[in-house]
Amino acid sequence: MILSVLPHVNWDKMLSATIETLYMTLVASVFSFLLGIGLGLILFLTGPGQLLENKWIHRFFSAFVNIFRSIPFVILIILLLDFTKLLVGTMLGPNAALPALIIGSAPFYGRLVEIAFREIDKGVIEASLSMGASIGTIIKKVLIPESLPALISGITVTTISLVGYTAMAGVIGAGGLGNLAYLEGFQRHRFDVVIVATIIILLIVFVIQWIGDTCSHYLDKR
């Protein structure tokens, strides 16, 4: 029955494309999380009235984040073509999409991290300082634990955005469901392929959102 309704869907290719999409999303999410935490810490700690206040460093990283958050992802891929080829040796395939995915999403998550840290009660930080805690201790014992639910929510939003980014990257040869939907579906007028790829992407997004919400609610002690 399914084969008759979806005559053009090659399930082996669909499975392979799904795996490529999950691979790109997972790897980019991990690096975006790590780099975003670093960017968020720098933005927060060097901000006005904070522990390492430095307006020039803060302005530089704030401008960096704003610039890369503002560049449309498709344009960012094009701008990074030479860098990507130098880094991974090719401009095609899932690995070729990773630099653009990470550079495009890490600044976005970094801003969310900064916002999460700003929401922490300043009294908690001041109490830690009065007890002689170092900046490293405050980061590990106060900033990260207190903001963990917000950090999880932020990386959930970022990861879902990355799923969409992988679909756009697929249009220019990065592989994944976007590539399959465009080449096998749209260009050949096989819209059943487009529909199935879209449904799988939606399922991936729903699962990511469920996992993120579950973890965030579990960690929220308020």
C-alpha positions as CSV (number, residue, x, y, z in Angstrom):
1,M,0.0,0.0,0.0
2,I,2.7,2.4,1.0
3,L,4.8,1.6,-2.1
4,S,1.8,2.4,-4.4
5,V,1.1,5.7,-2.7
6,L,4.8,6.7,-2.6
7,P,6.2,5.1,-5.9
8,H,9.3,7.3,-6.2
9,V,10.6,7.0,-2.6
10,N,13.8,5.0,-2.4
11,W,13.8,4.0,1.3
12,D,17.5,3.1,1.3
13,K,18.4,6.6,0.1
14,M,15.9,8.1,2.5
15,L,17.5,6.2,5.4
16,S,21.0,7.3,4.3
17,A,19.9,10.9,4.0
18,T,18.3,10.8,7.4
19,I,21.5,9.5,8.9
20,E,23.5,12.3,7.2
21,T,21.0,14.9,8.6
22,L,21.3,13.5,12.1
23,Y,25.1,13.4,11.8
24,M,25.4,17.0,10.7
25,T,22.9,18.1,13.3
26,L,24.5,16.2,16.2
27,V,28.1,17.2,15.4
28,A,27.2,20.9,14.8
29,S,25.1,20.9,18.0
30,V,28.0,19.6,20.1
31,F,30.5,22.2,18.8
32,S,27.9,25.0,18.9
33,F,27.2,24.1,22.6
34,L,30.9,24.2,23.5
35,L,31.7,27.4,21.5
36,G,28.5,29.0,22.5
37,I,29.2,28.5,26.2
38,G,32.6,30.1,25.7
39,L,31.2,33.1,23.8
40,G,28.4,33.5,26.4
41,L,30.8,33.5,29.2
42,I,33.0,36.1,27.6
43,L,30.0,38.3,26.8
44,F,28.6,38.0,30.3
45,L,31.8,38.3,32.3
46,T,33.2,41.3,30.3
47,G,29.8,43.1,30.3
48,P,29.0,46.3,32.3
49,G,29.3,45.7,36.1
50,Q,30.5,42.1,35.8
51,L,33.5,40.3,37.2
52,L,35.9,40.9,34.3
53,E,34.3,44.1,32.9
54,N,36.1,45.2,29.8
55,K,34.1,47.3,27.3
56,W,36.5,46.7,24.3
57,I,36.5,43.0,24.6
58,H,32.8,43.0,25.2
59,R,32.2,45.2,22.2
60,F,34.4,43.1,19.9
61,F,32.7,39.8,20.8
62,S,29.3,41.4,20.8
63,A,29.9,42.7,17.3
64,F,31.3,39.2,16.2
65,V,28.1,37.5,17.5
66,N,25.8,40.1,15.9
67,I,27.5,39.9,12.5
68,F,27.4,36.1,12.2
69,R,23.9,35.9,13.7
70,S,22.7,38.4,11.0
71,I,24.2,36.7,7.9
72,P,21.6,34.5,6.1
73,F,22.8,30.9,6.3
74,V,22.8,30.3,2.5
75,I,25.0,33.3,2.0
76,L,27.3,32.2,4.9
77,I,27.8,28.8,3.2
78,I,28.9,30.7,0.0
79,L,31.2,33.0,1.9
80,L,32.9,30.0,3.6
81,L,33.4,27.9,0.5
82,D,37.1,28.4,0.3
83,F,37.6,28.1,4.0
84,T,35.6,24.8,4.0
85,K,37.6,23.4,1.1
86,L,40.8,24.3,2.9
87,L,39.6,22.7,6.2
88,V,37.9,19.5,5.0
89,G,39.3,19.2,1.4
90,T,35.9,19.2,-0.3
91,M,32.8,21.4,-0.8
92,L,30.4,18.5,-1.0
93,G,29.0,16.0,1.6
94,P,28.0,16.3,5.2
95,N,31.5,17.2,6.5
96,A,31.6,20.1,4.1
97,A,28.5,21.6,5.8
98,L,29.9,21.5,9.3
99,P,32.0,24.7,9.3
100,A,29.1,26.8,8.1
101,L,26.7,25.1,10.5
102,I,28.9,25.6,13.5
103,I,29.9,29.2,12.6
104,G,26.2,30.0,11.9
105,S,24.8,28.6,15.1
106,A,27.5,29.0,17.8
107,P,27.1,32.9,17.9
108,F,23.3,32.5,18.1
109,Y,23.6,30.1,21.0
110,G,26.3,32.3,22.6
111,R,23.8,35.1,22.9
112,L,21.3,32.8,24.5
113,V,23.9,31.7,27.0
114,E,24.7,35.3,27.9
115,I,21.0,36.0,28.4
116,A,20.7,32.9,30.6
117,F,23.6,34.1,32.8
118,R,22.1,37.6,33.1
119,E,19.0,36.0,34.6
120,I,20.9,34.6,37.6
121,D,20.3,36.5,40.8
122,K,23.3,38.8,41.4
123,G,23.1,38.1,45.1
124,V,24.1,34.5,44.5
125,I,27.3,35.6,42.7
126,E,28.1,38.3,45.3
127,A,27.7,35.7,48.1
128,S,30.1,33.4,46.3
129,L,32.6,36.3,45.9
130,S,32.3,37.2,49.6
131,M,33.3,33.6,50.5
132,G,36.4,33.9,48.4
133,A,35.3,31.9,45.4
134,S,37.5,32.4,42.3
135,I,36.1,33.2,38.9
136,G,36.6,29.6,37.8
137,T,34.7,28.3,40.8
138,I,31.8,30.8,40.2
139,I,31.6,29.6,36.6
140,K,31.5,25.9,37.6
141,K,29.5,26.2,40.8
142,V,27.2,29.1,40.2
143,L,26.8,30.2,36.6
144,I,26.5,26.9,34.9
145,P,24.3,25.0,37.5
146,E,22.0,28.0,38.1
147,S,21.4,28.5,34.4
148,L,21.3,24.9,33.3
149,P,17.6,24.7,32.4
150,A,17.9,27.8,30.3
151,L,21.1,26.5,28.7
152,I,19.3,23.3,27.8
153,S,16.3,25.2,26.4
154,G,18.7,27.3,24.3
155,I,20.6,24.4,22.8
156,T,17.2,22.8,22.0
157,V,16.2,25.9,20.0
158,T,19.7,26.0,18.4
159,T,19.6,22.3,17.4
160,I,16.1,22.7,15.8
161,S,17.5,25.6,13.8
162,L,20.4,23.4,12.8
163,V,18.0,20.8,11.3
164,G,16.6,23.6,9.1
165,Y,20.2,24.7,8.2
166,T,21.1,21.2,7.1
167,A,18.2,21.2,4.7
168,M,19.4,24.5,3.2
169,A,22.9,23.1,3.0
170,G,21.7,20.0,1.3
171,V,20.4,22.2,-1.6
172,I,24.1,23.0,-2.5
173,G,25.4,19.5,-2.1
174,A,25.9,18.9,1.6
175,G,23.8,15.7,1.6
176,G,21.0,14.8,4.0
177,L,17.3,15.1,3.6
178,G,17.4,18.6,2.1
179,N,19.7,17.4,-0.7
180,L,17.5,14.3,-1.4
181,A,14.3,16.4,-1.4
182,Y,15.8,18.9,-3.8
183,L,17.6,16.6,-6.2
184,E,15.4,13.5,-6.2
185,G,12.1,15.3,-5.4
186,F,11.8,18.8,-6.6
187,Q,14.0,18.7,-9.7
188,R,12.4,15.5,-10.9
189,H,8.9,16.5,-9.9
190,R,8.7,13.5,-7.5
191,F,6.7,15.3,-4.8
192,D,6.2,12.2,-2.7
193,V,9.9,12.2,-2.0
194,V,9.6,15.9,-0.9
195,I,6.7,15.0,1.4
196,V,8.4,12.0,3.0
197,A,11.6,14.0,3.6
198,T,9.6,16.8,5.1
199,I,7.7,14.4,7.4
200,I,11.0,12.9,8.6
201,I,12.5,16.4,9.3
202,L,9.3,17.3,11.3
203,L,9.7,14.0,13.3
204,I,13.3,14.9,14.1
205,V,12.3,18.3,15.2
206,F,9.5,17.0,17.5
207,V,11.9,14.4,19.1
208,I,14.5,17.1,19.7
209,Q,11.9,19.4,21.3
210,W,10.6,16.6,23.5
211,I,14.1,15.7,24.7
212,G,15.0,19.3,25.4
213,D,11.7,20.0,27.2
214,T,12.1,16.8,29.3
215,C,15.6,17.6,30.3
216,S,14.9,21.3,31.0
217,H,11.9,20.4,33.3
218,Y,13.9,17.7,35.1
219,L,16.8,20.2,35.8
220,D,14.5,23.1,36.8
221,K,14.3,23.0,40.6
222,R,12.2,26.1,41.0
